[in-house]
Amino acid sequence: MRTPPLLLAAINHLLGQAQWARERLRPQAGRHARLEITPLALAFTITPDGTLTAPPAETAPEVTLTLALGDALAASGGGLDALMAKAQINGAADLADTLVAVFSHLRWDAEEDLAKRIGDIAAHRLLTTSERLAQTPRRLGRALADAIGGYLANEAAPLAARPESQRLAAETQALAARLAALEKRLDHLNGQ
């Protein structure tokens, strides 16, 4: 299986931003592993500097971390922590523990990457603005729900819940039947 070079480069970029992760991987140098998220598979060897490289051809992994695509998609909203919690692990426990610990806490520092291109202040402002923009639909939805709830609670005619409205309808029918019976009785008493 050929290791996707772009995926390997992306992981190494993240490792380049996280010295703690490279230091955690260094003692595992020379060991081979495989990460499978069906249908994608990433086989790699840990290098002495704590990054990853494609393994020699036909190298058997010492540990395999496997995720079903459905589990990966379901856990993706929870970040890498949630993703690694769903992983099935086969092989060397010490290497697996190291990989899970590193992959679970590895994060992309987008601001650092942007700062190299556009400067620290501009990168910070751009990311802060984009985060605010990303939160806008949620804030608008919450404000709209609050406004509708306030209107219904304070301004609109009170609405009865379904069980309450059914009870009121039954009582109204019973009163109408009693009224009809009283009218019949009055007609009988008046001699009609």
C-alpha positions as CSV (number, residue, x, y, z in Angstrom):
1,M,0.0,0.0,0.0
2,R,1.4,3.4,-1.0
3,T,1.4,6.0,1.7
4,P,-0.3,9.3,0.5
5,P,2.5,11.8,0.5
6,L,0.2,14.8,1.1
7,L,-1.3,13.2,4.2
8,L,2.1,12.4,5.5
9,A,3.3,16.0,4.8
10,A,0.2,17.4,6.6
11,I,0.8,15.3,9.7
12,N,4.5,16.2,9.7
13,H,3.5,19.9,9.4
14,L,1.4,19.5,12.6
15,L,4.3,17.7,14.3
16,G,6.5,20.6,13.2
17,Q,4.3,22.9,15.2
18,A,4.3,20.6,18.3
19,Q,7.7,20.0,19.8
20,W,6.1,18.0,22.7
21,A,4.7,15.5,20.1
22,R,8.0,15.0,18.4
23,E,9.7,14.5,21.7
24,R,7.1,11.9,22.6
25,L,7.6,10.1,19.3
26,R,11.5,10.1,19.3
27,P,11.9,7.1,21.7
28,Q,9.7,5.1,19.2
29,A,12.1,5.9,16.2
30,G,12.4,3.2,13.6
31,R,9.0,1.6,14.6
32,H,6.3,1.1,11.9
33,A,2.6,1.7,12.3
34,R,-0.5,1.9,10.2
35,L,-3.5,4.2,10.5
36,E,-6.6,3.0,8.7
37,I,-9.8,5.0,8.1
38,T,-11.4,2.8,5.5
39,P,-10.8,3.2,2.6
40,L,-7.8,5.3,3.4
41,A,-4.7,3.8,5.0
42,L,-1.5,5.6,6.1
43,A,1.5,3.4,6.8
44,F,4.5,5.2,8.4
45,T,7.8,4.8,10.2
46,I,8.8,7.1,13.0
47,T,12.0,8.9,12.4
48,P,14.7,9.8,15.0
49,D,13.6,13.5,14.9
50,G,10.0,12.5,15.8
51,T,8.4,13.0,12.4
52,L,6.9,10.4,10.1
53,T,8.1,8.9,6.9
54,A,6.9,6.3,4.4
55,P,8.0,2.8,5.5
56,P,10.2,0.6,3.3
57,A,8.2,-1.6,0.9
58,E,6.5,-4.6,2.4
59,T,7.2,-3.5,6.0
60,A,4.7,-5.0,8.5
61,P,3.3,-2.5,11.0
62,E,3.9,-3.2,14.7
63,V,0.6,-1.6,15.5
64,T,-2.5,-0.8,13.5
65,L,-5.1,1.8,14.5
66,T,-8.4,1.2,12.6
67,L,-11.5,3.4,12.4
68,A,-14.6,2.7,10.4
69,L,-15.5,5.7,8.2
70,G,-18.9,6.1,9.9
71,D,-17.2,6.3,13.3
72,A,-14.6,8.7,11.9
73,L,-17.4,11.0,10.5
74,A,-19.5,10.7,13.7
75,A,-16.5,11.6,15.9
76,S,-15.1,14.3,13.7
77,G,-17.2,17.0,15.4
78,G,-15.5,16.1,18.7
79,G,-12.0,16.6,17.4
80,L,-9.1,14.1,17.4
81,D,-9.8,13.1,21.0
82,A,-13.2,11.7,20.1
83,L,-11.7,10.2,16.9
84,M,-9.0,8.3,18.8
85,A,-11.5,7.1,21.4
86,K,-13.3,5.1,18.6
87,A,-10.1,3.6,17.2
88,Q,-9.6,-0.2,17.3
89,I,-6.0,-1.0,18.2
90,N,-4.1,-4.1,17.3
91,G,-0.4,-4.7,18.1
92,A,2.3,-3.3,20.3
93,A,0.6,-1.6,23.3
94,D,3.4,0.9,24.1
95,L,3.6,2.2,20.5
96,A,-0.2,2.4,20.4
97,D,-0.3,4.4,23.6
98,T,2.2,6.8,22.3
99,L,0.4,7.2,18.9
100,V,-3.0,7.7,20.5
101,A,-1.6,10.3,23.0
102,V,0.1,12.2,20.2
103,F,-2.8,12.0,17.6
104,S,-5.4,12.8,20.2
105,H,-3.8,16.1,21.2
106,L,-2.2,17.2,17.9
107,R,-3.7,20.6,16.8
108,W,-3.2,22.8,13.8
109,D,-2.0,26.3,14.8
110,A,-3.5,28.2,11.9
111,E,-2.5,31.6,13.3
112,E,1.2,30.6,13.3
113,D,1.0,29.5,9.7
114,L,-0.8,32.7,8.6
115,A,1.6,34.9,10.6
116,K,4.4,33.6,8.5
117,R,2.7,35.0,5.4
118,I,0.8,38.1,6.5
119,G,2.3,39.0,9.9
120,D,1.3,38.4,13.5
121,I,-1.3,41.1,13.9
122,A,-3.0,40.5,10.6
123,A,-3.2,36.8,11.2
124,H,-4.7,37.3,14.7
125,R,-7.3,39.7,13.4
126,L,-8.2,37.5,10.4
127,L,-8.7,34.5,12.6
128,T,-10.6,36.4,15.3
129,T,-12.9,37.9,12.6
130,S,-13.4,34.5,10.9
131,E,-14.3,32.9,14.3
132,R,-16.9,35.6,14.9
133,L,-18.3,35.2,11.4
134,A,-18.5,31.4,12.0
135,Q,-20.5,32.0,15.2
136,T,-22.9,34.5,13.5
137,P,-25.5,32.0,12.2
138,R,-25.7,30.4,15.7
139,R,-26.1,33.8,17.4
140,L,-28.8,34.8,14.9
141,G,-30.6,31.5,15.3
142,R,-30.5,31.9,19.1
143,A,-31.7,35.5,18.9
144,L,-34.6,34.6,16.6
145,A,-35.7,31.7,18.8
146,D,-35.6,34.0,21.9
147,A,-37.6,36.7,20.0
148,I,-40.3,34.2,18.9
149,G,-40.4,32.6,22.3
150,G,-40.8,36.1,23.9
151,Y,-43.5,37.0,21.4
152,L,-45.5,33.8,22.0
153,A,-45.1,34.1,25.8
154,N,-46.0,37.8,26.1
155,E,-47.7,39.2,23.0
156,A,-49.6,36.4,21.2
157,A,-52.8,34.9,22.4
158,P,-52.0,32.2,24.8
159,L,-51.8,28.8,23.1
160,A,-53.0,25.7,24.9
161,A,-51.0,22.5,24.7
162,R,-52.6,19.6,22.8
163,P,-53.8,17.7,25.9
164,E,-55.3,20.9,27.4
165,S,-57.1,21.8,24.1
166,Q,-58.5,18.2,23.9
167,R,-59.8,18.5,27.5
168,L,-61.4,21.8,26.7
169,A,-63.0,20.5,23.6
170,A,-64.5,17.5,25.5
171,E,-65.8,19.8,28.2
172,T,-67.4,22.1,25.6
173,Q,-69.1,19.1,24.0
174,A,-70.4,18.0,27.4
175,L,-71.7,21.5,28.2
176,A,-73.4,21.7,24.8
177,A,-75.1,18.4,25.4
178,R,-76.3,19.6,28.9
179,L,-77.5,22.8,27.3
180,A,-79.5,20.9,24.7
181,A,-81.0,18.7,27.4
182,L,-82.0,21.8,29.5
183,E,-83.6,23.5,26.4
184,K,-85.6,20.3,25.8
185,R,-86.7,20.2,29.4
186,L,-87.7,23.9,29.3
187,D,-89.6,23.4,26.1
188,H,-91.4,20.4,27.8
189,L,-92.2,22.5,30.9
190,N,-93.5,25.4,28.8
191,G,-95.8,22.9,27.1
192,Q,-94.4,23.0,23.7
